[in-house]
Amino acid sequence: MTPEPPDGASSTATPAELLAEPVKALEALGPGLITGAADDDPSGIATYSQAGAQFGTSLLWTTLICLPMMIAIQSVCAQIGLATGKGLAASIKRVFPRPVLMALVALLALANTLNAAADVAAMGETYALLTPGLDRRWLAVGFGLLSLALQLFVPYQRYARFLKWLTASLFAYVAVVFTVKAPWGEALRDTVWPRLSLDRDWLTTVVALFGTTISPYLFFWQASEEVEEIRSDSAVEQLTAAPEQARSQLQRMGFDTMVGMTFSQVAAFFIILTTASTLHVHGITDVRTAAQAAQALRPLAGDFTFLLFTLGIMGVGLLGVPVLVGSTAYALAETFGWRSGLGLDVGKARAFYGVISLSMCVAMGFGFLPIDPFKALFWSAVINGVVAVPLMAVAMVVVSRKDLMAGYIAGPMQRFWGWAATGVKGARRGGHDRHLVLSAHQIGRAGVHLIRSMAKLELTSARGATWIRVL
């Protein structure tokens, strides 16, 4: 889904050539891989576990449908960072009125903090399963302090490599399936041939799966990390300043994003399949947290399966939490014009690192409050649902405008699936009242309709502010 760069741009290894050379392929992976893996944080694991426990393999098709939409919207955000050399919030300021952007970023910060609190609590609860007798709240604080120290004191290039290796935690969920008896025939059928239902709980779970997969914090993180990659490599520049690098950089970004999002959905597939093969067949259909899923697996699938599942939760937690608080810091810094970047020393970006520190402290302190992490996660999902649709719509408009992207606009498939994802998220918001679920065919039709509608979008200025108007 990477757009075709302008003629004359230089070319290096294509995605096919990268796949043929594993070392080069690994070197090309970075922001996209980390972003995709971070999507399967402990809160996401809980959602996938609940889907498998309650409905067996019948929801595996959602991983296949979500994949192209996820690749499209994340590549759009990454492309904005690559072309402009600025993060998503900085680019949105050129389209949204500033008060609207500030309101969206404030809601994003609240949702991310609640999500980070739920993830930190899940890590403490999970580790407590391995170390009975230790207070899960203080274990959560320990994980939080470790994550904060890495962000504050480890140089960006080394920290990025650390996050990159943490993505291997997701292999635990691939491995765990092979320790249980999985119904592979049924799983394959349900992946390619959805069994739809009008049951309220089924529809609600589908809504939750789509919401978990496409989240606003991932948009900000990947765009900003593409900018970090430019800053950290003296040989790389933003595309507007170095058009000769366009082809190689866009191909690298497309390959990285495709691999990262595929990795994310493969892990989601195996988590659903694991809990469908164990918890569902034994009548355990209510899973509120990732730790509960791990604990329920132990008597059914054995200690080894339990250990793999548990280590996976802690690994992706260490990956997901910094992405959550980091995306908040990037968004706020770009909105208010602060210096930002994990590649800067703490003293040179005090406000940026202050947001990271404050977010982490609030997340760690949540465990000592009489607040159910499950409810915190619920409200995080509600807020994300409010924020996501306008952010996605504006990102699609930005990446489709030559004057903002210096000609490096999204390709047809990016626009198709990006607008389809925006439409599905919009349907998800309405789904709380109407319980709307789209089939693969309907999603495709929605994408076509939205692409046609996009031609009727124009930007109009009034009193110094830029708005989107549908003609």
Secondary structure, 3 states (H helix, E strand, C coil): CCCCCCCCCCCCCCHHHHHHCHHHHHHHCCHHHHHHHHCCCHHHHHHHHHHHHHHHHHHCHHHHHHHHHHHHHHHHHHHHHHHHCCCHHHHHCCCCCHHHHHHHHHHHHHHHHHHHHHHHHHHHHHHHHHCCCCCHHHHHHHHHHHHHHHHHHCCHHHHHHHHHHHHHHHHHHHHHHCCCCCCHHHHHHHHHCCCCCCCHHHHHHHHHHHHHHCCHHHHHHHHHHHHHHHHHCCCCCCCCCCHHHHHHHHHHHHHHHHHHHHHHHHHHHHHHHHHHHCCHHHCCCCCCCHHHHHHHHHHHHCHHHHHHHHHHHHHHHHHHHHHHHHHHHHHHHHHHCCCCCCCCCHHHCHHHHHHHHHHHHHHHHHHHCCCCHHHHHHHHHHHHHHHHHHHHHHHHHHHCCHHHHCCCCCCHHHHHHHHHHHHHHHHHHHHHHHCCCCCHHHHHHHHHHHHHHHCCEEEEEECCEEEEEEC
